């Protein structure tokens, strides 16, 4: 799927009840978003627990939030797929505004709206990795590291579910709830992605791999938002959604950890720094960086300059990666690193950001094609 395909335009669905069908897609979309939020809450809480209290058992409240979020997303997607399959077999036209265009699964046994297929597949793989994680803990003990193989699988599965959630809302982009849901779900995905990069902690060298990896993921999502939108503002809106999540998490994760520890009779470690771990990973300078992205991609929309998304991503990646070291120093009370220490990481962020800019811009165009029936030609596209 290319940008040219996205700009070609498609006729809207002929079904007279299309608006009603789209409205009926809202409950399933909200169920997916609720599942993503439950999972994000559970992960933020769980990471803080490991820092402030220590190792845990399999069945804890933070873990139950994680499992409940994936279960809700998986069951919701399964329900939509079954309903779509029944409707198609009854000869009714499937409106792509409900989760995106339908694709055949298992040689046509099922008709699955693409967004719900991605989200449901992520939820199903989360279950499999959860079983592996339980076996892993039984074999090696209860670890408190993020980069064990089953943990990485769990995190990537959740990210797949969140990508599917973005696709489901993007399919209803001509409705207000679809537009708002796309922004919020991208913000949730950006917040969740910050913990995934901790799997790079063991990478040594002059480059801070965690900061560089974070820059790549954040820029990828911001440019995806900018590439998806036909009007300015969505990149800043996604950065704003991430800032709200960061503020809420900054208060919630330490509070919930301390309350739960007291309730189960476990002590808080006396050497903790008192910093909310996962919210502290989220880039605090993203709002002004996103505003800069809006200016540059606005020019890309007007001129069709193919090099601008890469240049925009490179600049944003260098800023996110370079400023992350300064942010860590300020939050944790370290000495602020000098330019010589920041430069290698910023350079890595520049290179990765350029790649993220190109991919994100294209992913944004592809996201429009989740529902091609509502894609219209608007302006010159890179």
C-alpha positions in Angstrom: 0.0 0.0 0.0 1.5 3.3 -1.1 0.8 7.0 -0.5 -0.5 7.2 -4.0 -3.2 4.5 -3.2 -4.2 6.5 -0.1 -4.6 9.7 -2.2 -6.6 8.1 -5.0 -9.9 8.2 -3.1 -12.7 5.7 -2.7 -16.4 5.9 -2.8 -18.2 5.9 0.6 -20.2 2.8 1.5 -23.6 2.6 -0.1 -25.4 1.1 2.9 -28.0 3.5 4.2 -27.4 2.3 7.8 -23.6 3.1 7.7 -23.9 5.7 10.4 -25.7 3.3 12.7 -23.1 0.6 12.0 -20.3 2.9 12.9 -22.0 3.9 16.1 -22.3 0.3 17.0 -18.5 0.0 16.6 -17.9 2.4 19.5 -18.5 -0.1 22.3 -16.0 -2.6 21.0 -13.5 0.2 20.4 -13.9 1.5 23.9 -13.5 -2.1 25.2 -10.2 -2.3 23.4 -9.1 1.1 24.8 -10.2 0.1 28.3 -8.1 -3.1 28.0 -5.1 -1.1 27.0 -5.5 1.3 29.9 -5.9 -1.5 32.4 -2.7 -3.1 31.1 -0.8 0.2 31.2 -2.0 0.7 34.8 -1.0 -2.8 35.8 2.5 -2.5 34.2 3.2 0.9 35.8 2.1 -0.5 39.2 4.1 -3.7 38.8 7.3 -1.9 37.8 7.0 0.3 40.8 6.3 -2.7 43.0 9.5 -4.4 41.9 11.5 -1.2 42.7 10.0 -0.2 46.0 9.0 -3.6 47.5 10.8 -6.4 45.6 9.9 -9.7 43.8 6.3 -10.8 43.8 4.1 -13.8 43.1 2.2 -14.6 40.0 -1.2 -13.6 41.4 -0.9 -10.0 42.6 -3.2 -7.0 41.9 -0.8 -5.4 39.4 -0.6 -8.7 37.5 -4.4 -9.1 37.6 -4.7 -5.7 36.0 -2.3 -6.8 33.2 -4.2 -10.0 32.6 -7.6 -8.4 32.8 -6.6 -5.8 30.2 -5.5 -8.4 27.7 -8.5 -10.6 28.4 -10.9 -7.7 27.8 -9.2 -6.8 24.6 -9.1 -10.4 23.4 -12.8 -11.2 24.2 -13.9 -7.9 22.6 -12.0 -8.6 19.4 -13.3 -12.2 19.3 -16.9 -11.0 19.7 -16.5 -8.6 16.8 -14.9 -11.2 14.6 -17.7 -13.7 15.3 -20.4 -11.0 14.6 -18.7 -10.0 11.4 -18.5 -13.6 10.3 -22.2 -14.2 11.0 -23.1 -11.0 9.2 -21.1 -11.9 6.1 -22.5 -15.4 5.9 -26.0 -13.8 6.1 -25.1 -11.7 3.0 -24.9 -8.4 4.8 -22.3 -5.9 3.8 -19.5 -5.3 6.4 -18.8 -1.6 7.1 -15.1 -1.1 7.2 -15.7 1.7 9.7 -16.1 -1.0 12.4 -12.5 -2.0 12.9 -11.3 -1.7 9.3 -11.8 -3.7 6.2 -12.5 -7.4 6.8 -10.0 -10.0 5.8 -10.5 -13.8 5.4 -9.0 -16.0 8.2 -8.4 -19.7 7.9 -9.4 -19.7 4.2 -12.6 -17.8 4.7 -13.9 -19.6 7.8 -13.9 -16.2 9.6 -14.2 -12.6 8.4 -12.1 -10.5 10.7 -12.0 -6.6 10.6 -8.2 -6.0 10.4 -7.9 -3.9 13.5 -9.7 -6.4 15.7 -7.7 -9.2 14.1 -4.4 -7.5 15.1 -5.6 -6.7 18.6 -7.0 -10.2 19.2 -3.9 -11.9 17.9 -1.8 -9.8 20.4 -4.1 -10.8 23.2 -3.9 -14.5 22.3 -0.1 -14.4 22.1 -0.1 -12.6 25.5 -1.9 -15.7 26.9 0.7 -18.0 25.5 3.6 -15.9 26.8 1.9 -15.7 30.2 1.9 -19.5 30.4 5.6 -19.5 29.5 6.2 -16.8 32.1 4.5 -19.0 34.8 6.7 -22.0 33.7 9.8 -19.7 33.7 9.1 -18.6 37.3 8.5 -22.1 38.4 11.8 -23.2 36.9 14.1 -20.3 37.8 12.3 -18.5 40.6 10.5 -15.2 40.7 12.7 -12.7 38.9 12.4 -8.9 39.0 14.0 -8.1 35.6 12.2 -6.8 32.6 14.3 -8.5 29.9 13.6 -12.2 30.5 12.4 -13.9 27.3 8.8 -14.4 28.4 8.6 -10.8 29.7 9.8 -9.5 26.3 7.2 -11.7 24.6 4.5 -10.4 26.9 5.4 -6.7 26.3 5.5 -7.2 22.5 2.1 -9.0 22.6 0.6 -6.0 24.5 2.1 -3.6 22.0 0.4 -5.6 19.2 -3.0 -5.3 20.9 -2.4 -1.6 21.3 -1.5 -1.2 17.6 -4.8 -3.0 16.8 -6.6 -0.5 19.0 -5.1 2.4 17.1 -6.3 0.8 13.9 -9.8 0.3 15.1 -10.2 3.9 16.1 -8.5 5.1 12.9 -11.1 3.1 10.9 -13.7 5.6 12.2 -11.7 8.7 11.6 -14.6 10.6 10.2 -16.3 10.4 13.6 -15.3 12.5 16.6 -14.9 9.5 18.8 -12.7 7.9 16.2 -10.4 11.0 16.0 -10.2 11.3 19.8 -9.7 7.6 20.3 -6.8 7.5 17.7 -5.0 10.2 19.7 -5.6 8.6 23.1 -4.6 5.1 21.9 -1.4 6.4 20.3 -0.6 8.2 23.6 -1.2 4.9 25.5 1.0 3.0 23.0 3.7 5.7 23.4 3.5 5.4 27.2 3.7 1.6 27.1 6.6 1.5 24.7 8.9 3.3 27.2 9.2 0.2 29.3 10.0 -2.1 26.3 13.3 -0.3 25.7 14.6 -1.4 29.1 15.3 -4.7 27.3 18.3 -2.8 25.9 19.8 -2.0 29.3 22.5 -4.6 28.9 23.8 -3.0 25.7 27.1 -1.3 26.6 29.2 1.3 24.9 29.3 5.1 24.6 25.7 5.2 23.3 22.9 4.9 25.9 20.9 2.2 24.1 17.8 2.7 26.2 17.6 6.5 25.3 18.3 5.8 21.6 15.7 3.0 21.4 13.2 5.2 23.2 13.8 8.0 20.7 13.2 5.6 17.8 9.9 4.4 19.2 8.6 7.8 20.2 9.5 9.5 17.0 8.0 6.6 15.0 4.7 7.0 16.8 4.6 10.8 16.5 5.4 10.7 12.8 2.8 8.0 12.3 0.3 10.3 13.9 1.4 13.2 11.7 1.4 11.0 8.5 -2.1 9.8 9.3 -3.6 13.3 9.9 -4.7 15.6 7.0 -4.7 18.6 9.3 -2.1 19.9 11.8 -2.3 19.3 15.5 -2.4 15.5 16.0 1.3 15.1 16.8 1.0 17.7 19.6 -2.3 16.0 20.7 -0.5 12.7 21.1 2.3 14.3 23.0 -0.3 15.9 25.2 -2.0 12.6 25.8 1.4 11.1 26.8 2.0 14.1 29.2 -1.4 13.4 30.9 -0.6 9.7 31.3 2.8 10.7 32.7 1.3 13.1 35.3 -1.3 10.6 36.4 1.2 7.8 36.6 3.6 10.0 38.6 1.1 10.2 41.4 -0.6 6.8 41.0 2.3 4.2 40.8 4.0 5.1 44.2 0.7 5.6 45.9 -0.8 2.3 44.8 2.4 0.5 45.6 2.6 1.8 49.1 -1.1 1.2 49.8 -1.0 -2.3 48.5 2.2 -3.2 50.4 0.7 -2.0 53.6 -2.5 -4.0 52.9 -0.6 -7.2 52.5 1.9 -6.5 55.3 5.1 -6.0 53.3 7.6 -3.3 54.0 8.8 -0.6 51.6 12.6 -0.7 51.0 14.4 2.0 53.0 16.8 2.9 50.1 14.3 3.7 47.4 14.6 7.1 45.6 10.9 7.7 45.6 10.9 8.3 41.8 8.0 6.8 39.8 10.0 4.5 37.5 7.9 4.2 34.4 6.6 7.8 34.3 10.2 9.0 34.7 11.1 7.1 31.5 8.6 9.1 29.4 10.2 12.0 27.6 9.2 15.3 29.3 10.2 17.5 26.4 8.0 15.8 23.9 5.4 18.6 23.7 7.8 21.3 22.2 9.4 18.6 20.1 6.0 17.6 18.7 5.2 21.2 18.0 8.4 21.4 15.9 7.4 18.2 14.1 4.0 19.8 13.2 5.8 22.8 11.6 8.0 20.6 9.5 5.4 18.0 8.4 3.1 20.9 7.6 5.6 21.9 5.0 5.9 18.3 3.8 2.1 18.3 3.2 2.2 21.5 1.3 5.3 20.8 -0.9 5.4 17.1 -1.1 9.1 17.1 -0.3 10.1 13.5 0.2 13.1 14.3 2.4 11.2 16.2 5.0 9.8 13.3 7.0 13.4 11.8 7.4 14.8 15.2 8.3 12.0 15.8 10.8 12.5 12.4 12.4 16.3 12.9 12.6 15.9 16.2 14.4 13.2 14.9 16.7 15.2 11.7 17.4 18.4 13.6 18.3 16.5 15.9 20.7 14.6 13.0 22.4 17.7 10.9 22.8 20.0 13.7 23.9 17.6 15.3 26.3 16.7 11.9 27.9 20.1 11.8 29.7 19.5 15.3 31.0 16.0 14.3 32.2 17.4 11.2 34.0 20.0 13.3 35.8 17.5 15.9 36.9 14.9 13.3 38.1 17.3 11.0 39.9 19.6 13.7 41.2 22.7 12.9 39.2 25.2 15.3 37.8 24.0 16.6 34.4 26.1 14.9 31.7 28.3 17.1 29.5 28.0 17.6 25.8 30.7 15.0 25.1 28.7 12.3 27.0 25.4 13.2 25.3 26.7 13.6 21.8 27.0 9.8 20.9 23.5 9.1 22.1 22.1 12.1 20.3 23.9 11.0 17.1 22.4 7.6 17.4 19.0 9.2 18.0 19.5 11.3 14.9 20.2 8.2 12.7 17.4 6.2 14.2 15.1 9.1 14.1 15.6 9.6 10.4 14.6 5.9 9.9 11.6 6.4 12.2 10.6 9.5 10.3 10.4 7.7 7.0 8.7 4.6 8.4 6.3 6.6 10.6 5.2 8.8 7.7 4.5 5.8 5.6 2.8 3.9 8.5 0.5 7.0 8.9 -0.5 6.7 5.2 -1.1 3.0 5.6 -3.2 3.7 8.7 -5.6 5.6 6.5 -6.1 2.5 4.4 -7.5 0.6 7.4 -10.8 2.0 6.1 -10.3 2.8 2.4 -14.0 3.6 2.0 -13.5 6.8 4.0 -10.1 7.8 2.5 -10.3 11.0 0.4 -7.8 13.0 -1.6 -6.8 16.1 0.4 -3.4 17.5 -0.4 -0.1 16.7 -1.9 1.5 13.8 -0.1 5.1 12.8 0.3 
